[in-house]
Structure formats: C-alpha cells, structure tokens
Amino acid sequence: MPSRSIRPSVGGLQRQRGISLFMVMMFLVILSILGVTAIQSSTFSARIAGNEADRTLAFQAAESALRDAEKDIGGSCLAANCRTTPISPEAADIFGVTCALGLCLPDATTPVWEVKANWTTAGRAATYGTYTGATALPVVSQQPQYLIEYFKLGEAFVYRVSAIGYGANSSTQVMLQTSVKALK
C-alpha cells in the first residue's frame, strides 16, 4: 500500500493569521478607548480642583471685605482717605438710599445687597481698603466690595454688612454677610 502524506491546508493557515490580526486590532481599539477615557477623567478632575481653588480664593476675598468693613465701622484707620470717626447710626444722614460710599439705608421691599446696581455702579459699594488703608489683595480679578446697612432693633443699632469677593476668574464670586452691633 502506498503511503499517503497528509499536508496541512494552506487556506486554514491564512484564516488563522487573519483572526489573530483582527484580535490584536480589537485589543488596540479597547486600549485606546481606555486611554482616552482616563485622560478625560483626569482633565475633568483637574478642572474641578481649579474651580474649587478659585471659589476658595473668592471666599477669602469676601471674608477680607467683611473684616475691612468692621474696621471701617469702628473708624480704625490711619490713612489719609479714611473716615475720620467710627460710623455712628446717630449720624443717619451719611446713610442714603443710593448707598453712596457703601453706606445704605435699608429698603423694605428689596434688600440693598440684591440690587445689582449697588455693586456695579461706581461710588456705591465700598471697595476693600478704600476707607481703612488696607493693602490691595493680590491674585483676585478685582478687589472685593462691601455695603453697610443699619437697623434699629429696640434700643440697639445693628449694622448688616454684605460683601462680595472675586476669584482669579472674574466669573467666580462669593457673597457673605455678617451683623455688627453698634457701639455707643
């Protein structure tokens, strides 16, 4: 009997090589998708961290404006353009409906801190350091501002101070308020 030799099919080898190429390509596509997703995730996280840092800067600027207003109320300033005496509610004529120099009469219908013009019109809101001689804050897009209102509660006077602080980006803003009891 003659012996037969069995030869492998050439078509079978070519099919196997095509399948392995396809598998490697699919693996590369999956790795590429994972890499792009990881880059997008880290970029998003960096943006969140940057926005939070800017919000913290704006918060600190607003807090500085509150402290500056408290000094302004107390009259503790030695600079040339400072108010000469502590702000006194008995001198009510210095408070006005137009919030000139940051001193506002309360409004029964709309709180003065909600009126956009009080923050954007020159000469209304007091700018940080104007009446206390404080050094300008670095890094912020603009210096913080404040408004002072006074109220009579029974026999006592109370000041409400509203302050707005800005971050390095001008669209980052934080508004804070505090109350200060007037000293007689």
HELIX and SHEET records of a PDB file:
HELIX    1   1 VAL A   10  GLY A   74  1                                  65    
HELIX    2   2 ALA A   92  ILE A   94  5                                   3    
HELIX    3   3 ALA A  100  GLY A  102  5                                   3    
HELIX    4   4 VAL A  112  GLU A  114  5                                   3    
HELIX    5   5 LYS A  116  THR A  120  1                                   5    
SHEET    1   A 3 LEU A 103  CYS A 104  0                                        
SHEET    2   A 3 GLN A 145  LEU A 153  1                                        
SHEET    3   A 3 ALA A 126  THR A 127 -1                                        
SHEET    1   B 4 LEU A 103  CYS A 104  0                                        
SHEET    2   B 4 GLN A 145  LEU A 153  1                                        
SHEET    3   B 4 ALA A 156  TYR A 166 -1                                        
SHEET    4   B 4 GLN A 173  LYS A 181 -1                                        
END                                                                             
